[in-house]
Amino acid sequence: MNLMIWVWLGAVVVFGVVELLTEGMVSVWFVAGSLAGLAASMLGAPESTQVLAFAIVSAAALAASRPLVRKIMNKPGVPANLDRIVGAVARVTESIDNERASGAVYVDGKTWSARSAEGDVIPAGARVKIQRIEGVKLLVHLMEHVEAVK
């Protein structure tokens, strides 16, 4: 069997695996081009013709599908539940003290572990704004003091 047939089969497999392992479409066009090179090889075409078939089909597949792929990939994502609480106002339910690794806030119907973004101690009952999420903890910024319910 012709060595180039194996080369093109290998290219199909490699480009196919790369495509499966990546999030975006990056090598599907080369899979199509490799299939064209494989077909040319099976028909007995010289190696230069096989490479030319690979290049032409890859370029044509890219040109034909890239606008559609861009349109699909650039759609705005739907915010996840976590993204929704960043910027929200929460109520401190357990005094936040970074040195003691303690603190909790209540937001969106849930209690979260919290830490002060500035390192300040924030008393229970205070209102805070959620700046970001790190792991399972919210980093918050003190907005105003509210009298704690005793």
N, CA, C and O atoms as a GROMACS GRO file, in nm:
protein
  600
    1MET      N    1   0.085  -0.118   0.000
    1MET     CA    2   0.000   0.000   0.000
    1MET      C    3   0.090   0.124   0.000
    1MET      O    4   0.199   0.123   0.058
    2ASN      N    5   0.046   0.227  -0.063
    2ASN     CA    6   0.119   0.353  -0.078
    2ASN      C    7   0.142   0.419   0.058
    2ASN      O    8   0.050   0.429   0.139
    3LEU      N    9   0.267   0.464   0.083
    3LEU     CA   10   0.302   0.530   0.209
    3LEU      C   11   0.218   0.656   0.231
    3LEU      O   12   0.180   0.686   0.344
    4MET      N   13   0.190   0.730   0.125
    4MET     CA   14   0.115   0.856   0.139
    4MET      C   15  -0.029   0.833   0.188
    4MET      O   16  -0.088   0.921   0.250
    5ILE      N   17  -0.082   0.716   0.159
    5ILE     CA   18  -0.216   0.685   0.211
    5ILE      C   19  -0.211   0.686   0.364
    5ILE      O   20  -0.300   0.740   0.430
    6TRP      N   21  -0.107   0.627   0.420
    6TRP     CA   22  -0.090   0.624   0.565
    6TRP      C   23  -0.064   0.764   0.620
    6TRP      O   24  -0.112   0.799   0.728
    7VAL      N   25   0.011   0.843   0.546
    7VAL     CA   26   0.038   0.980   0.589
    7VAL      C   27  -0.093   1.058   0.598
    7VAL      O   28  -0.117   1.127   0.697
    8TRP      N   29  -0.176   1.048   0.496
    8TRP     CA   30  -0.303   1.122   0.494
    8TRP      C   31  -0.400   1.068   0.600
    8TRP      O   32  -0.473   1.145   0.662
    9LEU      N   33  -0.402   0.936   0.620
    9LEU     CA   34  -0.486   0.880   0.727
    9LEU      C   35  -0.440   0.933   0.864
    9LEU      O   36  -0.522   0.967   0.949
   10GLY      N   37  -0.309   0.938   0.883
   10GLY     CA   38  -0.255   0.993   1.007
   10GLY      C   39  -0.294   1.138   1.025
   10GLY      O   40  -0.328   1.181   1.135
   11ALA      N   41  -0.289   1.215   0.915
   11ALA     CA   42  -0.326   1.357   0.922
   11ALA      C   43  -0.474   1.372   0.959
   11ALA      O   44  -0.509   1.458   1.039
   12VAL      N   45  -0.559   1.288   0.902
   12VAL     CA   46  -0.702   1.293   0.935
   12VAL      C   47  -0.722   1.267   1.084
   12VAL      O   48  -0.796   1.338   1.151
   13VAL      N   49  -0.653   1.165   1.135
   13VAL     CA   50  -0.667   1.130   1.277
   13VAL      C   51  -0.613   1.243   1.366
   13VAL      O   52  -0.680   1.283   1.461
   14VAL      N   53  -0.493   1.294   1.336
   14VAL     CA   54  -0.433   1.399   1.419
   14VAL      C   55  -0.519   1.524   1.419
   14VAL      O   56  -0.549   1.578   1.526
   15PHE      N   57  -0.560   1.571   1.302
   15PHE     CA   58  -0.642   1.692   1.296
   15PHE      C   59  -0.778   1.668   1.363
   15PHE      O   60  -0.833   1.758   1.427
   16GLY      N   61  -0.832   1.546   1.347
   16GLY     CA   62  -0.960   1.514   1.411
   16GLY      C   63  -0.949   1.515   1.563
   16GLY      O   64  -1.038   1.567   1.630
   17VAL      N   65  -0.842   1.459   1.617
   17VAL     CA   66  -0.822   1.457   1.762
   17VAL      C   67  -0.801   1.599   1.814
   17VAL      O   68  -0.856   1.636   1.918
   18VAL      N   69  -0.722   1.678   1.742
   18VAL     CA   70  -0.701   1.818   1.784
   18VAL      C   71  -0.834   1.891   1.788
   18VAL      O   72  -0.860   1.968   1.880
   19GLU      N   73  -0.917   1.868   1.690
   19GLU     CA   74  -1.049   1.933   1.686
   19GLU      C   75  -1.134   1.891   1.805
   19GLU      O   76  -1.204   1.974   1.865
   20LEU      N   77  -1.130   1.764   1.839
   20LEU     CA   78  -1.209   1.715   1.952
   20LEU      C   79  -1.159   1.769   2.086
   20LEU      O   80  -1.238   1.786   2.179
   21LEU      N   81  -1.030   1.796   2.096
   21LEU     CA   82  -0.972   1.841   2.222
   21LEU      C   83  -0.978   1.991   2.244
   21LEU      O   84  -0.949   2.039   2.353
   22THR      N   85  -1.015   2.066   2.141
   22THR     CA   86  -1.019   2.211   2.155
   22THR      C   87  -1.164   2.258   2.163
   22THR      O   88  -1.255   2.192   2.113
   23GLU      N   89  -1.182   2.373   2.227
   23GLU     CA   90  -1.317   2.427   2.245
   23GLU      C   91  -1.371   2.488   2.117
   23GLU      O   92  -1.488   2.471   2.084
   24GLY      N   93  -1.288   2.560   2.045
   24GLY     CA   94  -1.332   2.623   1.921
   24GLY      C   95  -1.296   2.536   1.802
   24GLY      O   96  -1.221   2.439   1.813
   25MET      N   97  -1.350   2.574   1.690
   25MET     CA   98  -1.317   2.501   1.567
   25MET      C   99  -1.182   2.552   1.516
   25MET      O  100  -1.170   2.667   1.474
   26VAL      N  101  -1.082   2.466   1.520
   26VAL     CA  102  -0.949   2.509   1.480
   26VAL      C  103  -0.888   2.422   1.371
   26VAL      O  104  -0.800   2.469   1.298
   27SER      N  105  -0.932   2.299   1.357
   27SER     CA  106  -0.866   2.213   1.259
   27SER      C  107  -0.961   2.129   1.175
   27SER      O  108  -0.916   2.042   1.101
   28VAL      N  109  -1.089   2.153   1.185
   28VAL     CA  110  -1.184   2.073   1.108
   28VAL      C  111  -1.161   2.089   0.957
   28VAL      O  112  -1.186   1.997   0.880
   29TRP      N  113  -1.114   2.207   0.917
   29TRP     CA  114  -1.089   2.233   0.775
   29TRP      C  115  -0.974   2.148   0.724
   29TRP      O  116  -0.972   2.106   0.608
   30PHE      N  117  -0.877   2.122   0.812
   30PHE     CA  118  -0.764   2.040   0.773
   30PHE      C  119  -0.800   1.892   0.767
   30PHE      O  120  -0.737   1.815   0.695
   31VAL      N  121  -0.903   1.852   0.842
   31VAL     CA  122  -0.954   1.716   0.829
   31VAL      C  123  -1.010   1.699   0.689
   31VAL      O  124  -0.984   1.599   0.623
   32ALA      N  125  -1.088   1.797   0.642
   32ALA     CA  126  -1.144   1.790   0.506
   32ALA      C  127  -1.032   1.789   0.403
   32ALA      O  128  -1.037   1.713   0.306
   33GLY      N  129  -0.930   1.874   0.421
   33GLY     CA  130  -0.818   1.877   0.329
   33GLY      C  131  -0.740   1.747   0.329
   33GLY      O  132  -0.696   1.701   0.223
   34SER      N  133  -0.722   1.688   0.446
   34SER     CA  134  -0.653   1.559   0.454
   34SER      C  135  -0.730   1.449   0.384
   34SER      O  136  -0.671   1.361   0.322
   35LEU      N  137  -0.862   1.454   0.394
   35LEU     CA  138  -0.944   1.356   0.322
   35LEU      C  139  -0.928   1.373   0.170
   35LEU      O  140  -0.928   1.275   0.096
   36ALA      N  141  -0.916   1.499   0.126
   36ALA     CA  142  -0.893   1.523  -0.018
   36ALA      C  143  -0.756   1.470  -0.059
   36ALA      O  144  -0.742   1.410  -0.166
   37GLY      N  145  -0.654   1.492   0.025
   37GLY     CA  146  -0.521   1.438  -0.003
   37GLY      C  147  -0.523   1.286  -0.005
   37GLY      O  148  -0.458   1.224  -0.089
   38LEU      N  149  -0.598   1.226   0.086
   38LEU     CA  150  -0.612   1.080   0.090
   38LEU      C  151  -0.678   1.029  -0.038
   38LEU      O  152  -0.634   0.930  -0.096
   39ALA      N  153  -0.785   1.097  -0.079
   39ALA     CA  154  -0.853   1.055  -0.203
   39ALA      C  155  -0.759   1.066  -0.322
   39ALA      O  156  -0.756   0.976  -0.407
   40ALA      N  157  -0.683   1.175  -0.331
   40ALA     CA  158  -0.588   1.192  -0.442
   40ALA      C  159  -0.482   1.082  -0.438
   40ALA      O  160  -0.442   1.030  -0.542
   41SER      N  161  -0.436   1.047  -0.318
   41SER     CA  162  -0.336   0.942  -0.304
   41SER      C  163  -0.392   0.807  -0.349
   41SER      O  164  -0.322   0.730  -0.416
   42MET      N  165  -0.515   0.778  -0.312
   42MET     CA  166  -0.578   0.651  -0.350
   42MET      C  167  -0.601   0.643  -0.500
   42MET      O  168  -0.606   0.533  -0.557
   43LEU      N  169  -0.615   0.758  -0.564
   43LEU     CA  170  -0.633   0.760  -0.710
   43LEU      C  171  -0.499   0.758  -0.783
   43LEU      O  172  -0.496   0.758  -0.906
   44GLY      N  173  -0.389   0.755  -0.708
   44GLY     CA  174  -0.257   0.745  -0.769
   44GLY      C  175  -0.197   0.878  -0.813
   44GLY      O  176  -0.104   0.879  -0.894
   45ALA      N  177  -0.247   0.988  -0.763
   45ALA     CA  178  -0.195   1.120  -0.801
   45ALA      C  179  -0.056   1.139  -0.740
   45ALA      O  180  -0.026   1.082  -0.636
   46PRO      N  181   0.028   1.219  -0.804
   46PRO     CA  182   0.160   1.247  -0.746
   46PRO      C  183   0.146   1.325  -0.616
   46PRO      O  184   0.044   1.388  -0.590
   47GLU      N  185   0.252   1.320  -0.534
   47GLU     CA  186   0.250   1.385  -0.403
   47GLU      C  187   0.222   1.534  -0.412
   47GLU      O  188   0.154   1.590  -0.326
   48SER      N  189   0.274   1.600  -0.514
   48SER     CA  190   0.249   1.744  -0.529
   48SER      C  191   0.101   1.772  -0.552
   48SER      O  192   0.048   1.871  -0.501
   49THR      N  193   0.034   1.687  -0.626
   49THR     CA  194  -0.110   1.701  -0.649
   49THR      C  195  -0.188   1.674  -0.521
   49THR      O  196  -0.288   1.739  -0.493
   50GLN      N  197  -0.141   1.578  -0.443
   50GLN     CA  198  -0.207   1.547  -0.316
   50GLN      C  199  -0.199   1.667  -0.221
   50GLN      O  200  -0.298   1.704  -0.158
   51VAL      N  201  -0.080   1.727  -0.213
   51VAL     CA  202  -0.061   1.843  -0.126
   51VAL      C  203  -0.145   1.960  -0.176
   51VAL      O  204  -0.203   2.034  -0.096
   52LEU      N  205  -0.150   1.978  -0.307
   52LEU     CA  206  -0.232   2.084  -0.366
   52LEU      C  207  -0.381   2.061  -0.335
   52LEU      O  208  -0.453   2.156  -0.303
   53ALA      N  209  -0.426   1.937  -0.344
   53ALA     CA  210  -0.565   1.905  -0.312
   53ALA      C  211  -0.593   1.936  -0.164
   53ALA      O  212  -0.697   1.991  -0.131
   54PHE      N  213  -0.499   1.900  -0.077
   54PHE     CA  214  -0.511   1.931   0.066
   54PHE      C  215  -0.527   2.081   0.088
   54PHE      O  216  -0.617   2.125   0.159
   55ALA      N  217  -0.439   2.159   0.025
   55ALA     CA  218  -0.440   2.304   0.044
   55ALA      C  219  -0.567   2.368  -0.010
   55ALA      O  220  -0.627   2.453   0.056
   56ILE      N  221  -0.609   2.328  -0.129
   56ILE     CA  222  -0.728   2.387  -0.191
   56ILE      C  223  -0.854   2.354  -0.113
   56ILE      O  224  -0.936   2.442  -0.086
   57VAL      N  225  -0.870   2.227  -0.076
   57VAL     CA  226  -0.991   2.187  -0.002
   57VAL      C  227  -0.992   2.249   0.137
   57VAL      O  228  -1.098   2.292   0.184
   58SER      N  229  -0.877   2.255   0.204
   58SER     CA  230  -0.871   2.319   0.337
   58SER      C  231  -0.910   2.466   0.328
   58SER      O  232  -0.990   2.515   0.409
   59ALA      N  233  -0.854   2.536   0.230
   59ALA     CA  234  -0.885   2.678   0.213
   59ALA      C  235  -1.032   2.700   0.177
   59ALA      O  236  -1.096   2.791   0.229
   60ALA      N  237  -1.084   2.616   0.090
   60ALA     CA  238  -1.225   2.629   0.050
   60ALA      C  239  -1.318   2.601   0.168
   60ALA      O  240  -1.417   2.671   0.186
   61ALA      N  241  -1.286   2.499   0.246
   61ALA     CA  242  -1.369   2.468   0.363
   61ALA      C  243  -1.364   2.582   0.465
   61ALA      O  244  -1.466   2.617   0.524
   62LEU      N  245  -1.247   2.639   0.485
   62LEU     CA  246  -1.233   2.753   0.576
   62LEU      C  247  -1.313   2.872   0.526
   62LEU      O  248  -1.388   2.934   0.602
   63ALA      N  249  -1.298   2.904   0.398
   63ALA     CA  250  -1.368   3.020   0.341
   63ALA      C  251  -1.519   3.002   0.346
   63ALA      O  252  -1.593   3.098   0.370
   64ALA      N  253  -1.564   2.880   0.324
   64ALA     CA  254  -1.709   2.855   0.320
   64ALA      C  255  -1.772   2.855   0.459
   64ALA      O  256  -1.886   2.898   0.474
   65SER      N  257  -1.699   2.809   0.559
   65SER     CA  258  -1.762   2.791   0.689
   65SER      C  259  -1.723   2.895   0.793
   65SER      O  260  -1.792   2.908   0.894
   66ARG      N  261  -1.615   2.968   0.773
   66ARG     CA  262  -1.567   3.060   0.876
   66ARG      C  263  -1.668   3.169   0.915
   66ARG      O  264  -1.684   3.195   1.034
   67PRO      N  265  -1.738   3.232   0.821
   67PRO     CA  266  -1.837   3.332   0.863
   67PRO      C  267  -1.947   3.273   0.953
   67PRO      O  268  -1.990   3.337   1.049
   68LEU      N  269  -1.991   3.153   0.922
   68LEU     CA  270  -2.093   3.087   1.002
   68LEU      C  271  -2.037   3.053   1.140
   68LEU      O  272  -2.105   3.072   1.241
   69VAL      N  273  -1.914   3.004   1.144
   69VAL     CA  274  -1.852   2.968   1.272
   69VAL      C  275  -1.834   3.093   1.358
   69VAL      O  276  -1.861   3.089   1.478
   70ARG      N  277  -1.790   3.202   1.298
   70ARG     CA  278  -1.773   3.328   1.373
   70ARG      C  279  -1.906   3.374   1.432
   70ARG      O  280  -1.911   3.418   1.547
   71LYS      N  281  -2.011   3.363   1.354
   71LYS     CA  282  -2.143   3.406   1.401
   71LYS      C  283  -2.187   3.321   1.520
   71LYS      O  284  -2.243   3.373   1.617
   72ILE      N  285  -2.163   3.192   1.513
   72ILE     CA  286  -2.202   3.102   1.622
   72ILE      C  287  -2.116   3.125   1.745
   72ILE      O  288  -2.168   3.130   1.857
   73MET      N  289  -1.985   3.139   1.727
   73MET     CA  290  -1.892   3.151   1.840
   73MET      C  291  -1.902   3.287   1.910
   73MET      O  292  -1.869   3.296   2.027
   74ASN      N  293  -1.948   3.391   1.842
   74ASN     CA  294  -1.952   3.526   1.901
   74ASN      C  295  -2.087   3.559   1.964
   74ASN      O  296  -2.110   3.675   2.000
   75LYS      N  297  -2.175   3.461   1.978
   75LYS     CA  298  -2.302   3.488   2.045
   75LYS      C  299  -2.274   3.518   2.191
   75LYS      O  300  -2.193   3.451   2.254
   76PRO      N  301  -2.343   3.619   2.245
   76PRO     CA  302  -2.321   3.648   2.387
   76PRO      C  303  -2.367   3.531   2.472
   76PRO      O  304  -2.473   3.473   2.447
   77GLY      N  305  -2.289   3.496   2.571
   77GLY     CA  306  -2.322   3.384   2.658
   77GLY      C  307  -2.428   3.423   2.759
   77GLY      O  308  -2.447   3.540   2.789
   78VAL      N  309  -2.495   3.324   2.808
   78VAL     CA  310  -2.594   3.344   2.914
   78VAL      C  311  -2.518   3.341   3.046
   78VAL      O  312  -2.446   3.245   3.074
   79PRO      N  313  -2.533   3.444   3.127
   79PRO     CA  314  -2.458   3.446   3.253
   79PRO      C  315  -2.493   3.326   3.340
   79PRO      O  316  -2.610   3.287   3.350
   80ALA      N  317  -2.394   3.270   3.401
   80ALA     CA  318  -2.416   3.160   3.496
   80ALA      C  319  -2.471   3.219   3.626
   80ALA      O  320  -2.467   3.340   3.647
   81ASN      N  321  -2.519   3.133   3.711
   81ASN     CA  322  -2.572   3.180   3.839
   81ASN      C  323  -2.467   3.257   3.917
   81ASN      O  324  -2.499   3.357   3.981
   82LEU      N  325  -2.343   3.212   3.912
   82LEU     CA  326  -2.238   3.280   3.985
   82LEU      C  327  -2.214   3.420   3.930
   82LEU      O  328  -2.193   3.514   4.006
   83ASP      N  329  -2.215   3.433   3.798
   83ASP     CA  330  -2.192   3.564   3.736
   83ASP      C  331  -2.299   3.665   3.778
   83ASP      O  332  -2.272   3.784   3.785
   84ARG      N  333  -2.417   3.616   3.804
   84ARG     CA  334  -2.528   3.703   3.836
   84ARG      C  335  -2.510   3.776   3.969
   84ARG      O  336  -2.560   3.887   3.985
   85ILE      N  337  -2.440   3.714   4.065
   85ILE     CA  338  -2.428   3.776   4.196
   85ILE      C  339  -2.312   3.874   4.206
   85ILE      O  340  -2.308   3.954   4.299
   86VAL      N  341  -2.219   3.870   4.112
   86VAL     CA  342  -2.109   3.968   4.115
   86VAL      C  343  -2.170   4.106   4.091
   86VAL      O  344  -2.242   4.127   3.992
   87GLY      N  345  -2.143   4.199   4.180
   87GLY     CA  346  -2.200   4.333   4.173
   87GLY      C  347  -2.327   4.348   4.255
   87GLY      O  348  -2.376   4.460   4.272
   88ALA      N  349  -2.379   4.239   4.306
   88ALA     CA  350  -2.501   4.244   4.386
   88ALA      C  351  -2.470   4.290   4.528
   88ALA      O  352  -2.356   4.287   4.573
   89VAL      N  353  -2.574   4.334   4.596
   89VAL     CA  354  -2.563   4.376   4.736
   89VAL      C  355  -2.605   4.258   4.823
   89VAL      O  356  -2.705   4.192   4.797
   90ALA      N  357  -2.525   4.233   4.928
   90ALA     CA  358  -2.553   4.122   5.019
   90ALA      C  359  -2.555   4.173   5.163
   90ALA      O  360  -2.507   4.283   5.192
   91ARG      N  361  -2.613   4.093   5.252
   91ARG     CA  362  -2.618   4.125   5.394
   91ARG      C  363  -2.522   4.031   5.467
   91ARG      O  364  -2.527   3.909   5.448
   92VAL      N  365  -2.437   4.087   5.552
   92VAL     CA  366  -2.341   4.007   5.628
   92VAL      C  367  -2.416   3.935   5.740
   92VAL      O  368  -2.481   3.999   5.823
   93THR      N  369  -2.407   3.803   5.741
   93THR     CA  370  -2.475   3.725   5.845
   93THR      C  371  -2.379   3.678   5.953
   93THR      O  372  -2.422   3.647   6.064
   94GLU      N  373  -2.252   3.672   5.923
   94GLU     CA  374  -2.146   3.637   6.020
   94GLU      C  375  -2.033   3.735   5.998
   94GLU      O  376  -1.987   3.752   5.885
   95SER      N  377  -1.987   3.799   6.103
   95SER     CA  378  -1.882   3.899   6.093
   95SER      C  379  -1.767   3.849   6.005
   95SER      O  380  -1.719   3.736   6.021
   96ILE      N  381  -1.723   3.935   5.913
   96ILE     CA  382  -1.617   3.898   5.819
   96ILE      C  383  -1.484   3.944   5.877
   96ILE      O  384  -1.462   4.063   5.901
   97ASP      N  385  -1.396   3.849   5.897
   97ASP     CA  386  -1.262   3.878   5.950
   97ASP      C  387  -1.164   3.788   5.876
   97ASP      O  388  -1.159   3.667   5.900
   98ASN      N  389  -1.086   3.846   5.787
   98ASN     CA  390  -0.994   3.768   5.705
   98ASN      C  391  -0.888   3.696   5.789
   98ASN      O  392  -0.848   3.585   5.756
   99GLU      N  393  -0.843   3.759   5.898
   99GLU     CA  394  -0.739   3.698   5.981
   99GLU      C  395  -0.789   3.573   6.051
   99GLU      O  396  -0.711   3.480   6.075
  100ARG      N  397  -0.917   3.569   6.083
  100ARG     CA  398  -0.977   3.451   6.147
  100ARG      C  399  -1.034   3.354   6.043
  100ARG      O  400  -1.081   3.245   6.078
  101ALA      N  401  -1.030   3.393   5.918
  101ALA     CA  402  -1.088   3.312   5.810
  101ALA      C  403  -1.236   3.284   5.838
  101ALA      O  404  -1.282   3.171   5.824
  102SER      N  405  -1.308   3.390   5.878
  102SER     CA  406  -1.450   3.373   5.906
  102SER      C  407  -1.529   3.480   5.834
  102SER      O  408  -1.476   3.584   5.796
  103GLY      N  409  -1.655   3.452   5.815
  103GLY     CA  410  -1.745   3.548   5.754
  103GLY      C  411  -1.842   3.483   5.659
  103GLY      O  412  -1.807   3.387   5.589
  104ALA      N  413  -1.963   3.536   5.656
  104ALA     CA  414  -2.065   3.485   5.566
  104ALA      C  415  -2.160   3.598   5.528
  104ALA      O  416  -2.182   3.691   5.604
  105VAL      N  417  -2.214   3.586   5.407
  105VAL     CA  418  -2.313   3.682   5.360
  105VAL      C  419  -2.432   3.606   5.302
  105VAL      O  420  -2.422   3.489   5.264
  106TYR      N  421  -2.545   3.676   5.298
  106TYR     CA  422  -2.667   3.619   5.242
  106TYR      C  423  -2.702   3.698   5.118
  106TYR      O  424  -2.721   3.820   5.124
  107VAL      N  425  -2.712   3.628   5.004
  107VAL     CA  426  -2.746   3.694   4.878
  107VAL      C  427  -2.817   3.593   4.788
  107VAL      O  428  -2.782   3.476   4.784
  108ASP      N  429  -2.916   3.641   4.718
  108ASP     CA  430  -2.989   3.559   4.621
  108ASP      C  431  -3.042   3.429   4.681
  108ASP      O  432  -3.041   3.324   4.616
  109GLY      N  433  -3.086   3.437   4.806
  109GLY     CA  434  -3.146   3.321   4.869
  109GLY      C  435  -3.048   3.218   4.922
  109GLY      O  436  -3.088   3.108   4.961
  110LYS      N  437  -2.918   3.252   4.924
  110LYS     CA  438  -2.816   3.156   4.969
  110LYS      C  439  -2.718   3.225   5.062
  110LYS      O  440  -2.694   3.345   5.053
  111THR      N  441  -2.660   3.146   5.152
  111THR     CA  442  -2.554   3.195   5.239
  111THR      C  443  -2.420   3.150   5.181
  111THR      O  444  -2.400   3.033   5.149
  112TRP      N  445  -2.328   3.247   5.169
  112TRP     CA  446  -2.196   3.222   5.111
  112TRP      C  447  -2.088   3.257   5.212
  112TRP      O  448  -2.105   3.348   5.293
  113SER      N  449  -1.977   3.185   5.207
  113SER     CA  450  -1.858   3.227   5.280
  113SER      C  451  -1.807   3.353   5.214
  113SER      O  452  -1.814   3.367   5.092
  114ALA      N  453  -1.758   3.446   5.295
  114ALA     CA  454  -1.714   3.574   5.239
  114ALA      C  455  -1.587   3.622   5.306
  114ALA      O  456  -1.559   3.588   5.422
  115ARG      N  457  -1.512   3.700   5.233
  115ARG     CA  458  -1.391   3.766   5.284
  115ARG      C  459  -1.395   3.910   5.237
  115ARG      O  460  -1.454   3.942   5.133
  116SER      N  461  -1.332   3.997   5.313
  116SER     CA  462  -1.325   4.138   5.279
  116SER      C  463  -1.219   4.158   5.172
  116SER      O  464  -1.106   4.111   5.186
  117ALA      N  465  -1.253   4.228   5.065
  117ALA     CA  466  -1.158   4.255   4.958
  117ALA      C  467  -1.045   4.346   5.006
  117ALA      O  468  -0.933   4.337   4.957
  118GLU      N  469  -1.075   4.434   5.102
  118GLU     CA  470  -0.975   4.527   5.154
  118GLU      C  471  -0.906   4.475   5.278
  118GLU      O  472  -0.805   4.532   5.321
  119GLY      N  473  -0.957   4.368   5.338
  119GLY     CA  474  -0.899   4.313   5.459
  119GLY      C  475  -0.959   4.370   5.586
  119GLY      O  476  -0.915   4.335   5.695
  120ASP      N  477  -1.060   4.456   5.575
  120ASP     CA  478  -1.125   4.515   5.691
  120ASP      C  479  -1.216   4.413   5.758
  120ASP      O  480  -1.265   4.320   5.694
  121VAL      N  481  -1.236   4.430   5.888
  121VAL     CA  482  -1.336   4.350   5.959
  121VAL      C  483  -1.471   4.415   5.931
  121VAL      O  484  -1.488   4.536   5.948
  122ILE      N  485  -1.566   4.334   5.889
  122ILE     CA  486  -1.700   4.385   5.856
  122ILE      C  487  -1.799   4.318   5.950
  122ILE      O  488  -1.807   4.195   5.953
  123PRO      N  489  -1.874   4.397   6.028
  123PRO     CA  490  -1.964   4.338   6.128
  123PRO      C  491  -2.089   4.276   6.065
  123PRO      O  492  -2.129   4.311   5.954
  124ALA      N  493  -2.147   4.183   6.139
  124ALA     CA  494  -2.274   4.123   6.097
  124ALA      C  495  -2.378   4.233   6.085
  124ALA      O  496  -2.380   4.326   6.166
  125GLY      N  497  -2.463   4.222   5.987
  125GLY     CA  498  -2.568   4.321   5.964
  125GLY      C  499  -2.531   4.426   5.862
  125GLY      O  500  -2.618   4.497   5.813
  126ALA      N  501  -2.404   4.438   5.829
  126ALA     CA  502  -2.361   4.538   5.731
  126ALA      C  503  -2.403   4.495   5.591
  126ALA      O  504  -2.423   4.377   5.562
  127ARG      N  505  -2.414   4.595   5.505
  127ARG     CA  506  -2.444   4.568   5.364
  127ARG      C  507  -2.312   4.577   5.288
  127ARG      O  508  -2.233   4.669   5.308
  128VAL      N  509  -2.291   4.480   5.199
  128VAL     CA  510  -2.168   4.475   5.122
  128VAL      C  511  -2.201   4.454   4.975
  128VAL      O  512  -2.307   4.404   4.939
  129LYS      N  513  -2.108   4.494   4.892
  129LYS     CA  514  -2.121   4.472   4.748
  129LYS      C  515  -2.022   4.363   4.708
  129LYS      O  516  -1.905   4.368   4.747
  130ILE      N  517  -2.069   4.267   4.632
  130ILE     CA  518  -1.984   4.155   4.590
  130ILE      C  519  -1.897   4.200   4.474
  130ILE      O  520  -1.947   4.241   4.369
  131GLN      N  521  -1.764   4.192   4.494
  131GLN     CA  522  -1.671   4.234   4.391
  131GLN      C  523  -1.632   4.120   4.297
  131GLN      O  524  -1.628   4.138   4.175
  132ARG      N  525  -1.604   4.004   4.355
  132ARG     CA  526  -1.565   3.890   4.271
  132ARG      C  527  -1.579   3.761   4.350
  132ARG      O  528  -1.606   3.762   4.470
  133ILE      N  529  -1.560   3.651   4.281
  133ILE     CA  530  -1.568   3.519   4.342
  133ILE      C  531  -1.431   3.453   4.328
  133ILE      O  532  -1.373   3.452   4.220
  134GLU      N  533  -1.380   3.400   4.438
  134GLU     CA  534  -1.255   3.324   4.435
  134GLU      C  535  -1.283   3.189   4.498
  134GLU      O  536  -1.302   3.178   4.619
  135GLY      N  537  -1.285   3.088   4.416
  135GLY     CA  538  -1.319   2.954   4.465
  135GLY      C  539  -1.464   2.952   4.509
  135GLY      O  540  -1.555   2.977   4.429
  136VAL      N  541  -1.486   2.922   4.638
  136VAL     CA  542  -1.622   2.919   4.690
  136VAL      C  543  -1.649   3.037   4.783
  136VAL      O  544  -1.750   3.038   4.855
  137LYS      N  545  -1.562   3.136   4.782
  137LYS     CA  546  -1.578   3.253   4.868
  137LYS      C  547  -1.605   3.378   4.785
  137LYS      O  548  -1.552   3.396   4.676
  138LEU      N  549  -1.689   3.464   4.842
  138LEU     CA  550  -1.716   3.592   4.779
  138LEU      C  551  -1.623   3.696   4.840
  138LEU      O  552  -1.607   3.701   4.961
  139LEU      N  553  -1.562   3.779   4.758
  139LEU     CA  554  -1.485   3.892   4.806
  139LEU      C  555  -1.575   4.014   4.798
  139LEU      O  556  -1.628   4.047   4.692
  140VAL      N  557  -1.592   4.080   4.911
  140VAL     CA  558  -1.691   4.186   4.922
  140VAL      C  559  -1.628   4.317   4.966
  140VAL      O  560  -1.517   4.321   5.018
  141HIS      N  561  -1.702   4.423   4.942
  141HIS     CA  562  -1.662   4.560   4.976
  141HIS      C  563  -1.774   4.620   5.062
  141HIS      O  564  -1.891   4.613   5.025
  142LEU      N  565  -1.737   4.679   5.175
  142LEU     CA  566  -1.834   4.737   5.266
  142LEU      C  567  -1.905   4.854   5.199
  142LEU      O  568  -1.841   4.945   5.146
  143MET      N  569  -2.039   4.851   5.203
  143MET     CA  570  -2.117   4.962   5.147
  143MET      C  571  -2.158   5.059   5.257
  143MET      O  572  -2.133   5.179   5.247
  144GLU      N  573  -2.220   5.006   5.361
  144GLU     CA  574  -2.268   5.091   5.471
  144GLU      C  575  -2.293   5.002   5.591
  144GLU      O  576  -2.316   4.882   5.577
  145HIS      N  577  -2.288   5.060   5.709
  145HIS     CA  578  -2.317   4.984   5.830
  145HIS      C  579  -2.468   4.988   5.855
  145HIS      O  580  -2.533   5.091   5.838
  146VAL      N  581  -2.522   4.876   5.895
  146VAL     CA  582  -2.661   4.865   5.932
  146VAL      C  583  -2.662   4.806   6.073
  146VAL      O  584  -2.585   4.715   6.103
  147GLU      N  585  -2.748   4.856   6.157
  147GLU     CA  586  -2.755   4.803   6.292
  147GLU      C  587  -2.788   4.656   6.289
  147GLU      O  588  -2.887   4.614   6.229
  148ALA      N  589  -2.706   4.579   6.355
  148ALA     CA  590  -2.728   4.434   6.361
  148ALA      C  591  -2.850   4.403   6.448
  148ALA      O  592  -2.872   4.467   6.551
  149VAL      N  593  -2.927   4.308   6.406
  149VAL     CA  594  -3.044   4.266   6.483
  149VAL      C  595  -2.995   4.179   6.597
  149VAL      O  596  -2.923   4.082   6.576
  150LYS      N  597  -3.036   4.215   6.720
  150LYS     CA  598  -2.988   4.140   6.837
  150LYS      C  599  -3.094   4.051   6.890
  150LYS      O  600  -3.072   3.981   6.989
   0.00000   0.00000   0.00000
